Structure formats: structure tokens, C-alpha cells
Amino acid sequence: MFKPIAKEIKEEILQKVKEGKKAPDLATQYGISDKTIYGWLGASIKPTITFMEYSKLKRENEELKRIIGIMALDLAHEKKRGVH
């Protein structure tokens, strides 16, 4: 049966894990499943990226696509000419 866990307790447990305590030990101590703790850990790890980083990656991606397109065309032209 699901039992709600106070936000403060959840944060306390996550802090202890970050300090090096083992999730199964904390699960036993707090009377919850270690899978619950692992779920919290997974949910708390959110990749963050700034708009500037996103824009840079998007530009680089577009440039790489353009280069691959050029290389594919060159390869197709070489095959037509019989160059190996």
C-alpha cells in the first residue's frame, strides 16, 4: 500500500544518499522501498542546459547535417564516375 512521505523526509533521505549512505540501508531505516529512493534519485537528476548552449548545439547539428549532405552527394557523384 502506498504511503505518502513528507517532503522534508524525502529531502533528508536524498541528502543522506548524496553524502554516501546506501539506499537499501536508508530504506530499511525509514521503512520504505529502496526502489522508491532510486526513483527519487532518478527524478532529481534533471539535465539543465542554457538557451545559449541549446542554440549552439542546434547550430552545430545543422552544420553537421549540411556537411553530411555534401559528403553524400560527393560519394554519389564518385560512384557515377566510377571512381573508387
OpenMM code with the backbone's topology and positions (N, CA, C; nanometers):
from openmm import Vec3, app, unit

residues = "MET PHE LYS PRO ILE ALA LYS GLU ILE LYS GLU GLU ILE LEU GLN LYS VAL LYS GLU GLY LYS LYS ALA PRO ASP LEU ALA THR GLN TYR GLY ILE SER ASP LYS THR ILE TYR GLY TRP LEU GLY ALA SER ILE LYS PRO THR ILE THR PHE MET GLU TYR SER LYS LEU LYS ARG GLU ASN GLU GLU LEU LYS ARG ILE ILE GLY ILE MET ALA LEU ASP LEU ALA HIS GLU LYS LYS ARG GLY VAL HIS".split()
positions = [
    Vec3(0.0835, -0.1178, 0.0000),
    Vec3(0.0000, 0.0000, 0.0000),
    Vec3(0.0882, 0.1245, 0.0000),
    Vec3(0.0523, 0.2213, -0.0780),
    Vec3(0.1256, 0.3466, -0.0894),
    Vec3(0.1031, 0.4327, 0.0335),
    Vec3(0.2139, 0.4814, 0.0888),
    Vec3(0.2007, 0.5755, 0.1993),
    Vec3(0.2778, 0.7024, 0.1631),
    Vec3(0.2116, 0.8166, 0.1765),
    Vec3(0.2789, 0.9420, 0.1412),
    Vec3(0.3946, 0.9696, 0.2365),
    Vec3(0.4996, 1.0258, 0.1813),
    Vec3(0.6176, 1.0584, 0.2606),
    Vec3(0.6359, 1.2096, 0.2554),
    Vec3(0.6536, 1.2687, 0.3706),
    Vec3(0.6682, 1.4138, 0.3797),
    Vec3(0.7872, 1.4610, 0.2970),
    Vec3(0.7701, 1.5763, 0.2372),
    Vec3(0.8747, 1.6342, 0.1531),
    Vec3(1.0058, 1.6479, 0.2301),
    Vec3(0.9969, 1.6862, 0.3568),
    Vec3(1.1164, 1.7048, 0.4389),
    Vec3(1.1919, 1.5730, 0.4573),
    Vec3(1.1166, 1.4641, 0.4780),
    Vec3(1.1781, 1.3322, 0.4952),
    Vec3(1.2448, 1.2892, 0.3650),
    Vec3(1.1763, 1.3097, 0.2544),
    Vec3(1.2304, 1.2753, 0.1229),
    Vec3(1.3619, 1.3502, 0.0994),
    Vec3(1.3622, 1.4798, 0.1265),
    Vec3(1.4835, 1.5596, 0.1075),
    Vec3(1.5954, 1.5140, 0.2000),
    Vec3(1.5591, 1.4762, 0.3220),
    Vec3(1.6576, 1.4257, 0.4193),
    Vec3(1.7214, 1.2973, 0.3673),
    Vec3(1.6391, 1.2080, 0.3163),
    Vec3(1.6896, 1.0805, 0.2641),
    Vec3(1.7810, 1.1052, 0.1437),
    Vec3(1.7368, 1.1895, 0.0522),
    Vec3(1.8180, 1.2183, -0.0664),
    Vec3(1.9515, 1.2824, -0.0279),
    Vec3(1.9491, 1.3692, 0.0718),
    Vec3(2.0731, 1.4315, 0.1180),
    Vec3(2.1677, 1.3267, 0.1747),
    Vec3(2.1137, 1.2318, 0.2510),
    Vec3(2.1972, 1.1265, 0.3093),
    Vec3(2.2578, 1.0378, 0.2004),
    Vec3(2.1820, 1.0127, 0.0949),
    Vec3(2.2356, 0.9337, -0.0165),
    Vec3(2.3504, 1.0093, -0.0816),
    Vec3(2.3323, 1.1393, -0.1003),
    Vec3(2.4371, 1.2217, -0.1613),
    Vec3(2.5616, 1.2272, -0.0746),
    Vec3(2.5435, 1.2108, 0.0556),
    Vec3(2.6563, 1.2109, 0.1487),
    Vec3(2.7256, 1.0747, 0.1551),
    Vec3(2.6688, 0.9752, 0.0862),
    Vec3(2.7354, 0.8456, 0.0799),
    Vec3(2.6639, 0.7296, 0.1468),
    Vec3(2.5526, 0.7570, 0.2113),
    Vec3(2.4781, 0.6462, 0.2734),
    Vec3(2.4143, 0.5610, 0.1639),
    Vec3(2.3995, 0.4339, 0.1901),
    Vec3(2.3443, 0.3407, 0.0923),
    Vec3(2.1910, 0.3421, 0.0959),
    Vec3(2.1328, 0.3438, -0.0237),
    Vec3(1.9864, 0.3492, -0.0365),
    Vec3(1.9174, 0.2332, 0.0348),
    Vec3(1.9652, 0.1083, 0.0220),
    Vec3(1.8971, -0.0016, 0.0924),
    Vec3(1.8977, 0.0158, 0.2446),
    Vec3(2.0085, 0.0689, 0.2983),
    Vec3(2.0153, 0.0915, 0.4427),
    Vec3(1.9147, 0.1984, 0.4854),
    Vec3(1.9070, 0.3053, 0.4077),
    Vec3(1.8120, 0.4124, 0.4387),
    Vec3(1.6683, 0.3643, 0.4223),
    Vec3(1.6456, 0.2806, 0.3226),
    Vec3(1.5109, 0.2276, 0.3009),
    Vec3(1.4650, 0.1483, 0.4227),
    Vec3(1.5541, 0.0664, 0.4751),
    Vec3(1.5219, -0.0116, 0.5956),
    Vec3(1.4972, 0.0814, 0.7141),
    Vec3(1.5846, 0.1801, 0.7287),
    Vec3(1.5745, 0.2739, 0.8407),
    Vec3(1.4424, 0.3512, 0.8385),
    Vec3(1.3991, 0.3928, 0.7204),
    Vec3(1.2789, 0.4752, 0.7090),
    Vec3(1.1533, 0.3939, 0.6760),
    Vec3(1.1699, 0.2644, 0.6557),
    Vec3(1.0549, 0.1791, 0.6296),
    Vec3(0.9919, 0.2006, 0.4929),
    Vec3(1.0768, 0.2248, 0.3943),
    Vec3(1.0285, 0.2411, 0.2571),
    Vec3(1.1092, 0.1500, 0.1651),
    Vec3(1.0689, 0.1404, 0.0421),
    Vec3(1.1385, 0.0568, -0.0546),
    Vec3(1.2615, 0.1298, -0.1083),
    Vec3(1.3688, 0.0530, -0.1290),
    Vec3(1.4873, 0.1147, -0.1896),
    Vec3(1.4567, 0.1593, -0.3334),
    Vec3(1.3616, 0.0926, -0.3984),
    Vec3(1.3208, 0.1335, -0.5330),
    Vec3(1.2604, 0.2736, -0.5309),
    Vec3(1.1925, 0.3062, -0.4220),
    Vec3(1.1367, 0.4405, -0.4074),
    Vec3(1.2491, 0.5433, -0.4045),
    Vec3(1.3529, 0.5142, -0.3285),
    Vec3(1.4669, 0.6067, -0.3187),
    Vec3(1.5352, 0.6203, -0.4541),
    Vec3(1.5559, 0.5076, -0.5220),
    Vec3(1.6197, 0.5142, -0.6537),
    Vec3(1.5336, 0.5946, -0.7519),
    Vec3(1.4029, 0.5810, -0.7397),
    Vec3(1.3121, 0.6595, -0.8238),
    Vec3(1.3261, 0.8081, -0.7972),
    Vec3(1.3355, 0.8442, -0.6698),
    Vec3(1.3546, 0.9853, -0.6344),
    Vec3(1.4860, 1.0371, -0.6906),
    Vec3(1.5897, 0.9551, -0.6794),
    Vec3(1.7206, 0.9968, -0.7304),
    Vec3(1.7145, 1.0211, -0.8810),
    Vec3(1.6503, 0.9297, -0.9520),
    Vec3(1.6382, 0.9452, -1.0966),
    Vec3(1.5599, 1.0687, -1.1350),
    Vec3(1.4553, 1.0971, -1.0592),
    Vec3(1.3718, 1.2139, -1.0886),
    Vec3(1.4426, 1.3436, -1.0523),
    Vec3(1.5351, 1.3380, -0.9560),
    Vec3(1.6028, 1.4606, -0.9132),
    Vec3(1.7170, 1.4998, -1.0058),
    Vec3(1.7569, 1.4076, -1.0922),
    Vec3(1.8650, 1.4371, -1.1858),
    Vec3(1.8035, 1.4861, -1.3155),
    Vec3(1.8023, 1.6159, -1.3305),
    Vec3(1.7453, 1.6761, -1.4496),
    Vec3(1.8554, 1.7504, -1.5227),
    Vec3(1.8812, 1.7107, -1.6450),
    Vec3(1.9853, 1.7830, -1.7180),
    Vec3(1.9413, 1.9269, -1.7414),
    Vec3(2.0307, 2.0177, -1.7154),
    Vec3(1.9989, 2.1573, -1.7392),
    Vec3(2.0909, 2.2111, -1.8476),
    Vec3(2.0344, 2.2886, -1.9337),
    Vec3(2.1101, 2.3473, -2.0419),
    Vec3(2.0551, 2.4879, -2.0636),
    Vec3(2.1456, 2.5807, -2.0828),
    Vec3(2.1022, 2.7179, -2.1045),
    Vec3(2.0537, 2.7338, -2.2480),
    Vec3(1.9814, 2.8416, -2.2706),
    Vec3(1.9337, 2.8697, -2.4059),
    Vec3(2.0514, 2.8895, -2.5000),
    Vec3(2.1578, 2.9509, -2.4514),
    Vec3(2.2781, 2.9732, -2.5344),
    Vec3(2.3398, 2.8389, -2.5751),
    Vec3(2.3513, 2.7467, -2.4797),
    Vec3(2.4077, 2.6149, -2.5101),
    Vec3(2.3187, 2.5415, -2.6102),
    Vec3(2.1880, 2.5504, -2.5891),
    Vec3(2.0937, 2.4865, -2.6804),
    Vec3(2.1086, 2.5426, -2.8215),
    Vec3(2.1166, 2.6735, -2.8320),
    Vec3(2.1305, 2.7372, -2.9633),
    Vec3(2.2598, 2.6947, -3.0322),
    Vec3(2.3680, 2.6883, -2.9555),
    Vec3(2.4969, 2.6469, -3.0114),
    Vec3(2.4889, 2.5029, -3.0622),
    Vec3(2.4319, 2.4127, -2.9822),
    Vec3(2.4192, 2.2734, -3.0231),
    Vec3(2.3307, 2.2593, -3.1463),
    Vec3(2.2258, 2.3391, -3.1529),
    Vec3(2.1361, 2.3348, -3.2677),
    Vec3(2.2092, 2.3790, -3.3941),
    Vec3(2.2887, 2.4874, -3.3841),
    Vec3(2.3672, 2.5340, -3.4997),
    Vec3(2.4683, 2.4282, -3.5438),
    Vec3(2.5384, 2.3691, -3.4466),
    Vec3(2.6367, 2.2653, -3.4784),
    Vec3(2.5694, 2.1462, -3.5454),
    Vec3(2.4519, 2.1080, -3.4975),
    Vec3(2.3783, 1.9963, -3.5552),
    Vec3(2.3418, 2.0254, -3.7008),
    Vec3(2.2933, 2.1451, -3.7259),
    Vec3(2.2568, 2.1838, -3.8629),
    Vec3(2.3800, 2.1832, -3.9533),
    Vec3(2.4916, 2.2316, -3.9027),
    Vec3(2.6154, 2.2334, -3.9822),
    Vec3(2.6616, 2.0908, -4.0133),
    Vec3(2.6534, 2.0031, -3.9160),
    Vec3(2.6924, 1.8639, -3.9391),
    Vec3(2.6013, 1.7975, -4.0427),
    Vec3(2.4727, 1.8263, -4.0358),
    Vec3(2.3801, 1.7718, -4.1354),
    Vec3(2.4161, 1.8220, -4.2744),
    Vec3(2.4519, 1.9500, -4.2850),
    Vec3(2.4902, 2.0081, -4.4136),
    Vec3(2.6160, 1.9397, -4.4674),
    Vec3(2.7144, 1.9192, -4.3812),
    Vec3(2.8393, 1.8545, -4.4226),
    Vec3(2.8133, 1.7109, -4.4669),
    Vec3(2.7320, 1.6391, -4.3937),
    Vec3(2.6992, 1.5004, -4.4308),
    Vec3(2.6288, 1.4973, -4.5654),
    Vec3(2.5410, 1.5934, -4.5887),
    Vec3(2.4721, 1.6012, -4.7177),
    Vec3(2.5703, 1.6222, -4.8311),
    Vec3(2.6659, 1.7115, -4.8128),
    Vec3(2.7679, 1.7370, -4.9155),
    Vec3(2.8497, 1.6115, -4.9401),
    Vec3(2.8892, 1.5447, -4.8329),
    Vec3(2.9699, 1.4230, -4.8471),
    Vec3(2.8905, 1.3140, -4.9190),
    Vec3(2.7630, 1.3019, -4.8896),
    Vec3(2.6793, 1.2009, -4.9553),
    Vec3(2.6675, 1.2311, -5.1044),
    Vec3(2.6511, 1.3590, -5.1403),
    Vec3(2.6446, 1.3973, -5.2817),
    Vec3(2.7762, 1.3683, -5.3529),
    Vec3(2.8880, 1.4022, -5.2879),
    Vec3(3.0199, 1.3740, -5.3463),
    Vec3(3.0381, 1.2248, -5.3692),
    Vec3(2.9976, 1.1451, -5.2743),
    Vec3(3.0097, 0.9995, -5.2867),
    Vec3(2.9230, 0.9482, -5.4012),
    Vec3(2.8044, 1.0015, -5.4138),
    Vec3(2.7158, 0.9603, -5.5230),
    Vec3(2.7756, 0.9980, -5.6580),
    Vec3(2.8352, 1.1151, -5.6686),
    Vec3(2.8993, 1.1593, -5.7932),
    Vec3(3.0188, 1.0707, -5.8277),
    Vec3(3.0972, 1.0332, -5.7266),
    Vec3(3.2114, 0.9458, -5.7497),
    Vec3(3.1670, 0.8094, -5.7997),
    Vec3(3.0581, 0.7572, -5.7448),
    Vec3(3.0065, 0.6265, -5.7898),
    Vec3(2.9614, 0.6344, -5.9339),
    Vec3(2.8987, 0.7463, -5.9727),
    Vec3(2.8536, 0.7636, -6.1111),
    Vec3(2.9715, 0.7672, -6.2068),
    Vec3(3.0809, 0.8312, -6.1635),
    Vec3(3.2001, 0.8423, -6.2492),
    Vec3(3.2841, 0.7158, -6.2454),
    Vec3(3.2538, 0.6269, -6.1552),
    Vec3(3.3284, 0.5015, -6.1459),
    Vec3(3.4568, 0.5140, -6.0671),
    Vec3(3.4710, 0.6183, -5.9877),
    Vec3(3.5891, 0.6376, -5.9036),
    Vec3(3.5701, 0.5566, -5.7766),
    Vec3(3.6750, 0.4850, -5.7380),
    Vec3(3.6658, 0.4016, -5.6163),
    Vec3(3.7388, 0.4642, -5.5043),
] * unit.nanometer
topology = app.Topology()
chain = topology.addChain("A")
for resn in residues:
    res = topology.addResidue(resn, chain)
    for name in ("N", "CA", "C"):
        topology.addAtom(name, app.Element.getBySymbol(name[0]), res)
